[in-house]
């Protein structure tokens, strides 16, 4: 959920999402790659498991629970987290050694992409 924009605090969106119970992505850029990511995000079914990592390196698991919507608030703009879906985040974060190996490996690769982890043992 980190912004793809270099001038945005990379942790602002993660913190906002965990507090508000959403998962999402930025909406400030209007190019083809962004549109394609947004369509993939829109197509994720309710009930899909999602993961993020916070500034302390802890992992958070959530479940998507609602359709895509646009958050037009100034705080959403500031965090570059305007395209959101409701998400039920687990109450306790997990250290890396307690998350499925494919999840940890995906995050170790870095990047700021919305990615599918293609394995059956992430749940």
MODELLER restraints for C-alpha pairs under 7 A, 6 or more apart:
rsr = mdl.restraints
at = mdl.atoms
rsr.add(forms.Gaussian(group=physical.xy_distance, feature=features.Distance(at['CA:1:A'], at['CA:13:A']), mean=6.15, stdev=0.5))
rsr.add(forms.Gaussian(group=physical.xy_distance, feature=features.Distance(at['CA:1:A'], at['CA:14:A']), mean=5.93, stdev=0.5))
rsr.add(forms.Gaussian(group=physical.xy_distance, feature=features.Distance(at['CA:1:A'], at['CA:24:A']), mean=6.09, stdev=0.5))
rsr.add(forms.Gaussian(group=physical.xy_distance, feature=features.Distance(at['CA:1:A'], at['CA:25:A']), mean=5.59, stdev=0.5))
rsr.add(forms.Gaussian(group=physical.xy_distance, feature=features.Distance(at['CA:2:A'], at['CA:10:A']), mean=5.23, stdev=0.5))
rsr.add(forms.Gaussian(group=physical.xy_distance, feature=features.Distance(at['CA:2:A'], at['CA:11:A']), mean=6.35, stdev=0.5))
rsr.add(forms.Gaussian(group=physical.xy_distance, feature=features.Distance(at['CA:2:A'], at['CA:13:A']), mean=5.94, stdev=0.5))
rsr.add(forms.Gaussian(group=physical.xy_distance, feature=features.Distance(at['CA:2:A'], at['CA:14:A']), mean=6.55, stdev=0.5))
rsr.add(forms.Gaussian(group=physical.xy_distance, feature=features.Distance(at['CA:2:A'], at['CA:112:A']), mean=5.81, stdev=0.5))
rsr.add(forms.Gaussian(group=physical.xy_distance, feature=features.Distance(at['CA:3:A'], at['CA:10:A']), mean=5.95, stdev=0.5))
rsr.add(forms.Gaussian(group=physical.xy_distance, feature=features.Distance(at['CA:3:A'], at['CA:26:A']), mean=6.10, stdev=0.5))
rsr.add(forms.Gaussian(group=physical.xy_distance, feature=features.Distance(at['CA:3:A'], at['CA:80:A']), mean=5.81, stdev=0.5))
rsr.add(forms.Gaussian(group=physical.xy_distance, feature=features.Distance(at['CA:3:A'], at['CA:112:A']), mean=6.93, stdev=0.5))
rsr.add(forms.Gaussian(group=physical.xy_distance, feature=features.Distance(at['CA:4:A'], at['CA:112:A']), mean=6.07, stdev=0.5))
rsr.add(forms.Gaussian(group=physical.xy_distance, feature=features.Distance(at['CA:8:A'], at['CA:79:A']), mean=6.59, stdev=0.5))
rsr.add(forms.Gaussian(group=physical.xy_distance, feature=features.Distance(at['CA:11:A'], at['CA:54:A']), mean=6.98, stdev=0.5))
rsr.add(forms.Gaussian(group=physical.xy_distance, feature=features.Distance(at['CA:11:A'], at['CA:55:A']), mean=6.21, stdev=0.5))
rsr.add(forms.Gaussian(group=physical.xy_distance, feature=features.Distance(at['CA:12:A'], at['CA:79:A']), mean=5.12, stdev=0.5))
rsr.add(forms.Gaussian(group=physical.xy_distance, feature=features.Distance(at['CA:13:A'], at['CA:79:A']), mean=4.94, stdev=0.5))
rsr.add(forms.Gaussian(group=physical.xy_distance, feature=features.Distance(at['CA:13:A'], at['CA:80:A']), mean=6.56, stdev=0.5))
rsr.add(forms.Gaussian(group=physical.xy_distance, feature=features.Distance(at['CA:13:A'], at['CA:81:A']), mean=5.63, stdev=0.5))
rsr.add(forms.Gaussian(group=physical.xy_distance, feature=features.Distance(at['CA:14:A'], at['CA:54:A']), mean=6.43, stdev=0.5))
rsr.add(forms.Gaussian(group=physical.xy_distance, feature=features.Distance(at['CA:17:A'], at['CA:23:A']), mean=5.66, stdev=0.5))
rsr.add(forms.Gaussian(group=physical.xy_distance, feature=features.Distance(at['CA:18:A'], at['CA:89:A']), mean=6.88, stdev=0.5))
rsr.add(forms.Gaussian(group=physical.xy_distance, feature=features.Distance(at['CA:21:A'], at['CA:86:A']), mean=5.96, stdev=0.5))
rsr.add(forms.Gaussian(group=physical.xy_distance, feature=features.Distance(at['CA:21:A'], at['CA:87:A']), mean=5.15, stdev=0.5))
rsr.add(forms.Gaussian(group=physical.xy_distance, feature=features.Distance(at['CA:21:A'], at['CA:88:A']), mean=5.94, stdev=0.5))
rsr.add(forms.Gaussian(group=physical.xy_distance, feature=features.Distance(at['CA:21:A'], at['CA:89:A']), mean=6.46, stdev=0.5))
rsr.add(forms.Gaussian(group=physical.xy_distance, feature=features.Distance(at['CA:22:A'], at['CA:84:A']), mean=6.07, stdev=0.5))
rsr.add(forms.Gaussian(group=physical.xy_distance, feature=features.Distance(at['CA:22:A'], at['CA:85:A']), mean=5.40, stdev=0.5))
rsr.add(forms.Gaussian(group=physical.xy_distance, feature=features.Distance(at['CA:22:A'], at['CA:86:A']), mean=4.32, stdev=0.5))
rsr.add(forms.Gaussian(group=physical.xy_distance, feature=features.Distance(at['CA:22:A'], at['CA:87:A']), mean=4.56, stdev=0.5))
rsr.add(forms.Gaussian(group=physical.xy_distance, feature=features.Distance(at['CA:23:A'], at['CA:84:A']), mean=5.53, stdev=0.5))
rsr.add(forms.Gaussian(group=physical.xy_distance, feature=features.Distance(at['CA:23:A'], at['CA:85:A']), mean=5.45, stdev=0.5))
rsr.add(forms.Gaussian(group=physical.xy_distance, feature=features.Distance(at['CA:23:A'], at['CA:86:A']), mean=6.36, stdev=0.5))
rsr.add(forms.Gaussian(group=physical.xy_distance, feature=features.Distance(at['CA:23:A'], at['CA:87:A']), mean=5.81, stdev=0.5))
rsr.add(forms.Gaussian(group=physical.xy_distance, feature=features.Distance(at['CA:24:A'], at['CA:81:A']), mean=5.96, stdev=0.5))
rsr.add(forms.Gaussian(group=physical.xy_distance, feature=features.Distance(at['CA:24:A'], at['CA:83:A']), mean=5.38, stdev=0.5))
rsr.add(forms.Gaussian(group=physical.xy_distance, feature=features.Distance(at['CA:24:A'], at['CA:84:A']), mean=4.09, stdev=0.5))
rsr.add(forms.Gaussian(group=physical.xy_distance, feature=features.Distance(at['CA:24:A'], at['CA:85:A']), mean=6.13, stdev=0.5))
rsr.add(forms.Gaussian(group=physical.xy_distance, feature=features.Distance(at['CA:25:A'], at['CA:80:A']), mean=6.95, stdev=0.5))
rsr.add(forms.Gaussian(group=physical.xy_distance, feature=features.Distance(at['CA:25:A'], at['CA:81:A']), mean=4.96, stdev=0.5))
rsr.add(forms.Gaussian(group=physical.xy_distance, feature=features.Distance(at['CA:25:A'], at['CA:82:A']), mean=6.38, stdev=0.5))
rsr.add(forms.Gaussian(group=physical.xy_distance, feature=features.Distance(at['CA:25:A'], at['CA:83:A']), mean=5.32, stdev=0.5))
rsr.add(forms.Gaussian(group=physical.xy_distance, feature=features.Distance(at['CA:25:A'], at['CA:84:A']), mean=6.54, stdev=0.5))
rsr.add(forms.Gaussian(group=physical.xy_distance, feature=features.Distance(at['CA:26:A'], at['CA:80:A']), mean=4.44, stdev=0.5))
rsr.add(forms.Gaussian(group=physical.xy_distance, feature=features.Distance(at['CA:26:A'], at['CA:81:A']), mean=4.50, stdev=0.5))
rsr.add(forms.Gaussian(group=physical.xy_distance, feature=features.Distance(at['CA:26:A'], at['CA:82:A']), mean=5.42, stdev=0.5))
rsr.add(forms.Gaussian(group=physical.xy_distance, feature=features.Distance(at['CA:26:A'], at['CA:83:A']), mean=6.05, stdev=0.5))
rsr.add(forms.Gaussian(group=physical.xy_distance, feature=features.Distance(at['CA:27:A'], at['CA:80:A']), mean=6.56, stdev=0.5))
rsr.add(forms.Gaussian(group=physical.xy_distance, feature=features.Distance(at['CA:27:A'], at['CA:81:A']), mean=6.99, stdev=0.5))
rsr.add(forms.Gaussian(group=physical.xy_distance, feature=features.Distance(at['CA:27:A'], at['CA:82:A']), mean=5.69, stdev=0.5))
rsr.add(forms.Gaussian(group=physical.xy_distance, feature=features.Distance(at['CA:27:A'], at['CA:83:A']), mean=6.21, stdev=0.5))
rsr.add(forms.Gaussian(group=physical.xy_distance, feature=features.Distance(at['CA:28:A'], at['CA:80:A']), mean=6.87, stdev=0.5))
rsr.add(forms.Gaussian(group=physical.xy_distance, feature=features.Distance(at['CA:42:A'], at['CA:68:A']), mean=5.86, stdev=0.5))
rsr.add(forms.Gaussian(group=physical.xy_distance, feature=features.Distance(at['CA:46:A'], at['CA:64:A']), mean=5.14, stdev=0.5))
rsr.add(forms.Gaussian(group=physical.xy_distance, feature=features.Distance(at['CA:46:A'], at['CA:65:A']), mean=5.12, stdev=0.5))
rsr.add(forms.Gaussian(group=physical.xy_distance, feature=features.Distance(at['CA:46:A'], at['CA:66:A']), mean=6.15, stdev=0.5))
rsr.add(forms.Gaussian(group=physical.xy_distance, feature=features.Distance(at['CA:47:A'], at['CA:63:A']), mean=5.48, stdev=0.5))
rsr.add(forms.Gaussian(group=physical.xy_distance, feature=features.Distance(at['CA:47:A'], at['CA:64:A']), mean=5.23, stdev=0.5))
rsr.add(forms.Gaussian(group=physical.xy_distance, feature=features.Distance(at['CA:47:A'], at['CA:65:A']), mean=6.06, stdev=0.5))
rsr.add(forms.Gaussian(group=physical.xy_distance, feature=features.Distance(at['CA:48:A'], at['CA:63:A']), mean=5.54, stdev=0.5))
rsr.add(forms.Gaussian(group=physical.xy_distance, feature=features.Distance(at['CA:48:A'], at['CA:64:A']), mean=5.47, stdev=0.5))
rsr.add(forms.Gaussian(group=physical.xy_distance, feature=features.Distance(at['CA:49:A'], at['CA:61:A']), mean=7.00, stdev=0.5))
rsr.add(forms.Gaussian(group=physical.xy_distance, feature=features.Distance(at['CA:49:A'], at['CA:62:A']), mean=5.72, stdev=0.5))
rsr.add(forms.Gaussian(group=physical.xy_distance, feature=features.Distance(at['CA:49:A'], at['CA:63:A']), mean=4.58, stdev=0.5))
rsr.add(forms.Gaussian(group=physical.xy_distance, feature=features.Distance(at['CA:49:A'], at['CA:64:A']), mean=6.52, stdev=0.5))
rsr.add(forms.Gaussian(group=physical.xy_distance, feature=features.Distance(at['CA:50:A'], at['CA:61:A']), mean=5.79, stdev=0.5))
rsr.add(forms.Gaussian(group=physical.xy_distance, feature=features.Distance(at['CA:50:A'], at['CA:62:A']), mean=5.13, stdev=0.5))
rsr.add(forms.Gaussian(group=physical.xy_distance, feature=features.Distance(at['CA:50:A'], at['CA:63:A']), mean=5.94, stdev=0.5))
rsr.add(forms.Gaussian(group=physical.xy_distance, feature=features.Distance(at['CA:51:A'], at['CA:59:A']), mean=6.84, stdev=0.5))
rsr.add(forms.Gaussian(group=physical.xy_distance, feature=features.Distance(at['CA:51:A'], at['CA:60:A']), mean=5.58, stdev=0.5))
rsr.add(forms.Gaussian(group=physical.xy_distance, feature=features.Distance(at['CA:51:A'], at['CA:61:A']), mean=4.63, stdev=0.5))
rsr.add(forms.Gaussian(group=physical.xy_distance, feature=features.Distance(at['CA:51:A'], at['CA:62:A']), mean=6.21, stdev=0.5))
rsr.add(forms.Gaussian(group=physical.xy_distance, feature=features.Distance(at['CA:52:A'], at['CA:59:A']), mean=5.76, stdev=0.5))
rsr.add(forms.Gaussian(group=physical.xy_distance, feature=features.Distance(at['CA:52:A'], at['CA:60:A']), mean=5.30, stdev=0.5))
rsr.add(forms.Gaussian(group=physical.xy_distance, feature=features.Distance(at['CA:52:A'], at['CA:61:A']), mean=6.76, stdev=0.5))
rsr.add(forms.Gaussian(group=physical.xy_distance, feature=features.Distance(at['CA:53:A'], at['CA:59:A']), mean=4.43, stdev=0.5))
rsr.add(forms.Gaussian(group=physical.xy_distance, feature=features.Distance(at['CA:53:A'], at['CA:60:A']), mean=6.03, stdev=0.5))
rsr.add(forms.Gaussian(group=physical.xy_distance, feature=features.Distance(at['CA:58:A'], at['CA:93:A']), mean=5.79, stdev=0.5))
rsr.add(forms.Gaussian(group=physical.xy_distance, feature=features.Distance(at['CA:58:A'], at['CA:94:A']), mean=5.46, stdev=0.5))
rsr.add(forms.Gaussian(group=physical.xy_distance, feature=features.Distance(at['CA:58:A'], at['CA:95:A']), mean=5.05, stdev=0.5))
rsr.add(forms.Gaussian(group=physical.xy_distance, feature=features.Distance(at['CA:58:A'], at['CA:96:A']), mean=6.71, stdev=0.5))
rsr.add(forms.Gaussian(group=physical.xy_distance, feature=features.Distance(at['CA:59:A'], at['CA:93:A']), mean=5.38, stdev=0.5))
rsr.add(forms.Gaussian(group=physical.xy_distance, feature=features.Distance(at['CA:59:A'], at['CA:94:A']), mean=4.97, stdev=0.5))
rsr.add(forms.Gaussian(group=physical.xy_distance, feature=features.Distance(at['CA:59:A'], at['CA:95:A']), mean=6.18, stdev=0.5))
rsr.add(forms.Gaussian(group=physical.xy_distance, feature=features.Distance(at['CA:59:A'], at['CA:96:A']), mean=6.75, stdev=0.5))
rsr.add(forms.Gaussian(group=physical.xy_distance, feature=features.Distance(at['CA:60:A'], at['CA:89:A']), mean=6.83, stdev=0.5))
rsr.add(forms.Gaussian(group=physical.xy_distance, feature=features.Distance(at['CA:60:A'], at['CA:90:A']), mean=6.74, stdev=0.5))
rsr.add(forms.Gaussian(group=physical.xy_distance, feature=features.Distance(at['CA:60:A'], at['CA:93:A']), mean=4.92, stdev=0.5))
rsr.add(forms.Gaussian(group=physical.xy_distance, feature=features.Distance(at['CA:60:A'], at['CA:94:A']), mean=6.44, stdev=0.5))
rsr.add(forms.Gaussian(group=physical.xy_distance, feature=features.Distance(at['CA:61:A'], at['CA:89:A']), mean=5.81, stdev=0.5))
rsr.add(forms.Gaussian(group=physical.xy_distance, feature=features.Distance(at['CA:61:A'], at['CA:90:A']), mean=5.75, stdev=0.5))
rsr.add(forms.Gaussian(group=physical.xy_distance, feature=features.Distance(at['CA:62:A'], at['CA:87:A']), mean=6.01, stdev=0.5))
rsr.add(forms.Gaussian(group=physical.xy_distance, feature=features.Distance(at['CA:62:A'], at['CA:88:A']), mean=5.23, stdev=0.5))
rsr.add(forms.Gaussian(group=physical.xy_distance, feature=features.Distance(at['CA:62:A'], at['CA:89:A']), mean=3.97, stdev=0.5))
rsr.add(forms.Gaussian(group=physical.xy_distance, feature=features.Distance(at['CA:62:A'], at['CA:90:A']), mean=5.80, stdev=0.5))
rsr.add(forms.Gaussian(group=physical.xy_distance, feature=features.Distance(at['CA:63:A'], at['CA:87:A']), mean=5.36, stdev=0.5))
rsr.add(forms.Gaussian(group=physical.xy_distance, feature=features.Distance(at['CA:63:A'], at['CA:88:A']), mean=5.18, stdev=0.5))
rsr.add(forms.Gaussian(group=physical.xy_distance, feature=features.Distance(at['CA:63:A'], at['CA:89:A']), mean=6.51, stdev=0.5))
rsr.add(forms.Gaussian(group=physical.xy_distance, feature=features.Distance(at['CA:64:A'], at['CA:85:A']), mean=6.80, stdev=0.5))
rsr.add(forms.Gaussian(group=physical.xy_distance, feature=features.Distance(at['CA:64:A'], at['CA:86:A']), mean=6.02, stdev=0.5))
rsr.add(forms.Gaussian(group=physical.xy_distance, feature=features.Distance(at['CA:64:A'], at['CA:87:A']), mean=4.42, stdev=0.5))
rsr.add(forms.Gaussian(group=physical.xy_distance, feature=features.Distance(at['CA:64:A'], at['CA:88:A']), mean=6.54, stdev=0.5))
rsr.add(forms.Gaussian(group=physical.xy_distance, feature=features.Distance(at['CA:65:A'], at['CA:86:A']), mean=5.24, stdev=0.5))
rsr.add(forms.Gaussian(group=physical.xy_distance, feature=features.Distance(at['CA:65:A'], at['CA:87:A']), mean=5.23, stdev=0.5))
rsr.add(forms.Gaussian(group=physical.xy_distance, feature=features.Distance(at['CA:65:A'], at['CA:88:A']), mean=6.72, stdev=0.5))
rsr.add(forms.Gaussian(group=physical.xy_distance, feature=features.Distance(at['CA:66:A'], at['CA:85:A']), mean=5.43, stdev=0.5))
rsr.add(forms.Gaussian(group=physical.xy_distance, feature=features.Distance(at['CA:66:A'], at['CA:86:A']), mean=4.88, stdev=0.5))
rsr.add(forms.Gaussian(group=physical.xy_distance, feature=features.Distance(at['CA:67:A'], at['CA:85:A']), mean=5.53, stdev=0.5))
rsr.add(forms.Gaussian(group=physical.xy_distance, feature=features.Distance(at['CA:68:A'], at['CA:83:A']), mean=6.68, stdev=0.5))
rsr.add(forms.Gaussian(group=physical.xy_distance, feature=features.Distance(at['CA:68:A'], at['CA:84:A']), mean=5.61, stdev=0.5))
rsr.add(forms.Gaussian(group=physical.xy_distance, feature=features.Distance(at['CA:68:A'], at['CA:85:A']), mean=4.81, stdev=0.5))
rsr.add(forms.Gaussian(group=physical.xy_distance, feature=features.Distance(at['CA:69:A'], at['CA:83:A']), mean=5.94, stdev=0.5))
rsr.add(forms.Gaussian(group=physical.xy_distance, feature=features.Distance(at['CA:69:A'], at['CA:84:A']), mean=5.52, stdev=0.5))
rsr.add(forms.Gaussian(group=physical.xy_distance, feature=features.Distance(at['CA:69:A'], at['CA:85:A']), mean=6.25, stdev=0.5))
rsr.add(forms.Gaussian(group=physical.xy_distance, feature=features.Distance(at['CA:70:A'], at['CA:82:A']), mean=5.47, stdev=0.5))
rsr.add(forms.Gaussian(group=physical.xy_distance, feature=features.Distance(at['CA:70:A'], at['CA:83:A']), mean=4.89, stdev=0.5))
rsr.add(forms.Gaussian(group=physical.xy_distance, feature=features.Distance(at['CA:70:A'], at['CA:84:A']), mean=6.26, stdev=0.5))
rsr.add(forms.Gaussian(group=physical.xy_distance, feature=features.Distance(at['CA:71:A'], at['CA:82:A']), mean=4.70, stdev=0.5))
rsr.add(forms.Gaussian(group=physical.xy_distance, feature=features.Distance(at['CA:71:A'], at['CA:83:A']), mean=6.42, stdev=0.5))
rsr.add(forms.Gaussian(group=physical.xy_distance, feature=features.Distance(at['CA:71:A'], at['CA:84:A']), mean=6.96, stdev=0.5))
rsr.add(forms.Gaussian(group=physical.xy_distance, feature=features.Distance(at['CA:72:A'], at['CA:82:A']), mean=6.48, stdev=0.5))
rsr.add(forms.Gaussian(group=physical.xy_distance, feature=features.Distance(at['CA:76:A'], at['CA:82:A']), mean=5.26, stdev=0.5))
rsr.add(forms.Gaussian(group=physical.xy_distance, feature=features.Distance(at['CA:96:A'], at['CA:104:A']), mean=6.31, stdev=0.5))
rsr.add(forms.Gaussian(group=physical.xy_distance, feature=features.Distance(at['CA:100:A'], at['CA:121:A']), mean=6.83, stdev=0.5))
rsr.add(forms.Gaussian(group=physical.xy_distance, feature=features.Distance(at['CA:100:A'], at['CA:122:A']), mean=5.27, stdev=0.5))
rsr.add(forms.Gaussian(group=physical.xy_distance, feature=features.Distance(at['CA:102:A'], at['CA:122:A']), mean=6.73, stdev=0.5))
rsr.add(forms.Gaussian(group=physical.xy_distance, feature=features.Distance(at['CA:103:A'], at['CA:117:A']), mean=6.95, stdev=0.5))
rsr.add(forms.Gaussian(group=physical.xy_distance, feature=features.Distance(at['CA:103:A'], at['CA:122:A']), mean=6.65, stdev=0.5))
